């Protein structure tokens, strides 16, 4: 059952809950990626491995810890909110609107990403996983990497992030009123410390999703739109591997 007025987080709590998981993910990326590269594996492989080893246990752990405090057992009841059920046709419409808006924003601001990336040239070459020439690796490595990206980054990661950011954190920012989606989208973009050059495009791309979920109170819209966006990117990689 949806809770009308969940306990609210103070600004410091909001920032910490948003950014601390990202710092842990960044630390894991900095440690794991050089090791994988020495083994002859791509940088992008470390992202989905870290999703399983760091992101999932950390963000789910916070949610279930909150559930244990609230309910006396490991439960998400009253912790993950925005669980209203939008009628199917309306659900499909808003999911497609969110998806289209996100794709357009990423496309329009890709040149901005490229410009901002030049500000981080002091980082080691392996840090820039999106610039990596995956064709340099065997088809087997490419396919295994794609499968991890498809399953983990395409489904598991987005689902957990939506539970955590839009189901847990966003309802506890209601005190910010109309500014809540704006602040939440910005903090979510900033949380991706492993790709800081995308902070502007990611902020603008995720903003429609946050606004719609906050308005409709239906977390499923965010989950499905996030799934579709990430899966679309992974399919492009698959086509490149097999030159479809």
C-alpha positions as CSV (number, residue, x, y, z in Angstrom):
1,X,0.0,0.0,0.0
2,X,1.3,3.4,-1.0
3,X,2.3,5.7,2.0
4,X,1.1,9.2,1.4
5,X,3.8,11.0,3.4
6,X,7.0,9.0,4.0
7,X,9.6,10.4,6.4
8,X,11.6,13.0,4.6
9,X,15.4,13.1,4.2
10,X,17.4,16.3,5.1
11,X,19.4,17.8,2.3
12,X,22.7,16.2,3.6
13,X,21.0,12.8,3.8
14,X,19.7,13.2,0.2
15,X,23.1,14.0,-1.2
16,X,24.9,11.3,0.8
17,X,22.4,8.6,-0.2
18,X,22.7,9.6,-3.9
19,X,26.4,10.0,-4.2
20,X,28.1,7.6,-1.7
21,X,27.1,4.5,-3.8
22,X,28.6,6.2,-6.8
23,X,31.9,6.8,-5.0
24,X,32.1,3.1,-4.0
25,X,31.4,2.1,-7.7
26,X,34.1,4.5,-8.8
27,X,36.6,3.1,-6.4
28,X,35.9,-0.4,-7.6
29,X,36.2,0.7,-11.2
30,X,39.6,2.2,-10.5
31,X,40.8,-1.0,-8.8
32,X,39.3,-3.6,-11.1
33,X,39.8,-2.1,-14.6
34,X,43.6,-2.0,-14.7
35,X,43.6,-5.7,-13.5
36,X,41.2,-6.7,-16.3
37,X,43.2,-4.9,-18.9
38,X,46.3,-6.8,-17.8
39,X,44.4,-10.0,-18.4
40,X,43.5,-8.8,-21.9
41,X,39.9,-7.9,-21.2
42,X,38.0,-4.7,-22.0
43,X,37.4,-1.9,-19.6
44,X,33.7,-2.0,-20.2
45,X,33.6,-5.5,-18.7
46,X,34.4,-4.1,-15.3
47,X,31.3,-2.0,-15.3
48,X,28.8,-5.0,-15.3
49,X,31.0,-7.0,-13.0
50,X,31.0,-4.1,-10.5
51,X,27.2,-3.8,-10.9
52,X,26.9,-7.4,-9.6
53,X,29.6,-7.1,-6.9
54,X,29.1,-3.5,-5.7
55,X,26.0,-1.7,-7.0
56,X,23.5,-4.5,-6.4
57,X,24.6,-5.5,-2.9
58,X,25.2,-1.9,-1.7
59,X,21.9,-0.4,-3.0
60,X,19.7,-3.4,-2.2
61,X,21.5,-3.6,1.2
62,X,20.5,-0.1,2.0
63,X,16.9,-0.8,1.0
64,X,16.6,-4.0,3.1
65,X,18.4,-2.4,6.0
66,X,15.8,0.4,5.9
67,X,13.1,-2.3,5.7
68,X,14.6,-4.1,8.7
69,X,14.5,-0.9,10.8
70,X,10.9,-0.1,9.7
71,X,9.3,-3.5,9.6
72,X,11.4,-5.6,11.9
73,X,12.2,-7.9,9.0
74,X,14.0,-7.7,5.7
75,X,11.2,-6.3,3.6
76,X,10.7,-3.4,1.1
77,X,7.2,-2.6,2.4
78,X,7.0,1.1,3.1
79,X,10.6,1.6,1.9
80,X,10.2,1.4,-1.9
81,X,7.2,3.7,-2.8
82,X,5.7,5.1,-6.0
83,X,3.8,1.8,-6.5
84,X,0.6,3.1,-8.0
85,X,-0.6,1.2,-11.1
86,X,-1.1,3.4,-14.1
87,X,-3.8,2.0,-16.6
88,X,-2.1,-0.1,-19.3
89,X,-2.6,2.3,-22.2
90,X,-1.5,5.3,-20.2
91,X,1.5,3.3,-18.9
92,X,2.6,2.4,-22.4
93,X,2.2,5.9,-23.6
94,X,4.2,7.5,-20.9
95,X,6.9,4.9,-21.0
96,X,7.4,5.6,-24.7
97,X,7.4,9.3,-24.2
98,X,10.1,9.0,-21.5
99,X,12.1,6.7,-23.7
100,X,11.9,8.9,-26.8
101,X,12.8,12.0,-24.7
102,X,15.8,10.3,-23.2
103,X,17.1,9.0,-26.6
104,X,16.7,12.5,-28.2
105,X,18.6,14.2,-25.3
106,X,21.5,11.7,-25.5
107,X,21.6,12.2,-29.3
108,X,21.5,16.0,-29.2
109,X,24.1,16.3,-26.5
110,X,26.6,13.7,-27.6
111,X,28.8,16.5,-28.9
112,X,28.7,18.1,-25.5
113,X,29.9,14.8,-24.0
114,X,32.8,14.7,-26.4
115,X,33.8,18.3,-25.5
116,X,33.6,17.6,-21.8
117,X,35.6,14.4,-22.1
118,X,38.5,16.5,-23.2
119,X,38.6,18.0,-19.7
120,X,39.4,14.6,-18.4
121,X,42.4,13.7,-20.6
122,X,44.6,13.6,-17.5
123,X,42.9,10.3,-16.6
124,X,44.5,7.0,-17.9
125,X,43.4,5.8,-21.3
126,X,41.6,2.7,-19.9
127,X,39.2,4.9,-17.9
128,X,37.4,5.9,-21.1
129,X,35.5,2.6,-21.6
130,X,33.2,4.2,-24.2
131,X,36.2,5.0,-26.5
132,X,37.6,1.5,-26.4
133,X,38.0,-0.4,-29.7
134,X,36.2,-3.6,-28.8
135,X,37.1,-5.1,-32.3
136,X,40.6,-5.6,-30.9
137,X,39.3,-8.4,-28.8
138,X,38.3,-11.9,-29.9
139,X,34.7,-12.6,-30.8
140,X,34.3,-14.8,-27.7
141,X,35.4,-12.0,-25.4
142,X,33.3,-9.5,-27.2
143,X,30.2,-11.7,-27.0
144,X,30.7,-12.6,-23.3
145,X,31.2,-8.9,-22.6
146,X,28.0,-8.1,-24.6
147,X,26.0,-10.8,-22.7
148,X,27.1,-9.2,-19.4
149,X,26.2,-5.8,-20.6
150,X,22.8,-7.0,-21.9
151,X,21.8,-9.0,-18.8
152,X,23.4,-7.0,-16.0
153,X,23.5,-3.4,-17.3
154,X,20.3,-3.9,-19.4
155,X,18.1,-5.5,-16.7
156,X,19.6,-5.9,-13.2
157,X,21.3,-2.6,-12.8
158,X,18.4,-0.4,-14.0
159,X,15.9,-2.3,-11.9
160,X,17.9,-1.8,-8.7
161,X,18.6,1.8,-9.5
162,X,15.0,2.6,-10.1
163,X,14.0,0.9,-6.8
164,X,16.7,2.9,-5.0
165,X,16.6,6.3,-6.6
166,X,13.0,6.6,-7.7
167,X,11.3,4.2,-5.3
168,X,13.3,5.1,-2.1
169,X,15.0,8.5,-2.5
170,X,12.6,10.5,-4.7
171,X,9.5,10.2,-2.4
172,X,11.7,11.4,0.5
173,X,12.5,14.6,-1.3
174,X,8.8,15.7,-1.5
175,X,9.7,18.6,0.8
176,X,11.5,20.2,-2.1
177,X,8.1,20.2,-3.9
178,X,8.5,21.1,-7.7
179,X,12.3,21.1,-7.4
180,X,12.5,17.5,-6.2
181,X,12.6,15.9,-9.7
182,X,15.2,18.5,-10.9
183,X,17.5,17.9,-7.9
184,X,17.0,14.1,-8.1
185,X,17.8,13.9,-11.8
186,X,21.0,16.0,-11.2
187,X,22.2,14.0,-8.3
188,X,21.5,10.8,-10.3
189,X,23.6,12.1,-13.2
190,X,26.4,13.1,-10.7
191,X,26.3,9.7,-9.1
192,X,27.8,8.3,-12.3
193,X,31.4,9.3,-11.3
194,X,32.9,6.8,-13.7
195,X,31.6,8.8,-16.7
196,X,31.6,12.4,-15.5
197,X,31.7,13.9,-19.0
198,X,28.1,12.7,-19.5
199,X,26.7,14.6,-16.5
200,X,24.8,17.2,-18.6
201,X,23.4,14.8,-21.2
202,X,22.5,12.2,-18.5
203,X,20.8,14.9,-16.4
204,X,18.7,16.1,-19.3
205,X,17.9,12.5,-20.5
206,X,16.8,11.2,-17.1
207,X,14.8,14.3,-16.2
208,X,11.6,13.3,-18.1
209,X,11.7,9.9,-16.4
210,X,12.0,11.4,-13.0
211,X,9.2,13.9,-13.6
212,X,6.8,11.3,-15.0
213,X,7.5,8.8,-12.1
214,X,7.1,11.6,-9.6
215,X,3.9,12.7,-11.2
216,X,2.3,9.4,-11.9
217,X,3.7,7.7,-8.7
218,X,4.3,4.6,-10.8
219,X,7.8,3.3,-10.5
220,X,7.2,0.7,-13.2
221,X,7.4,3.5,-15.9
222,X,10.9,4.3,-14.8
223,X,11.9,0.7,-14.7
224,X,10.7,-0.2,-18.2
225,X,11.9,3.0,-19.8
226,X,15.3,2.5,-18.2
227,X,15.4,-1.1,-19.3
228,X,14.5,-0.2,-22.9
229,X,17.1,2.6,-23.1
230,X,19.9,0.4,-21.8
231,X,18.9,-2.6,-23.9
232,X,18.8,-0.5,-27.1
233,X,22.4,0.5,-26.4
234,X,23.5,-3.1,-25.9
235,X,21.8,-4.2,-29.1
236,X,23.8,-1.6,-31.1
237,X,26.9,-3.2,-29.6
238,X,25.8,-6.7,-30.6
239,X,25.2,-5.6,-34.2
240,X,28.7,-4.1,-34.3
241,X,30.2,-7.4,-33.1
242,X,28.6,-9.5,-35.7
243,X,28.3,-6.8,-38.3
244,X,24.6,-7.3,-38.7
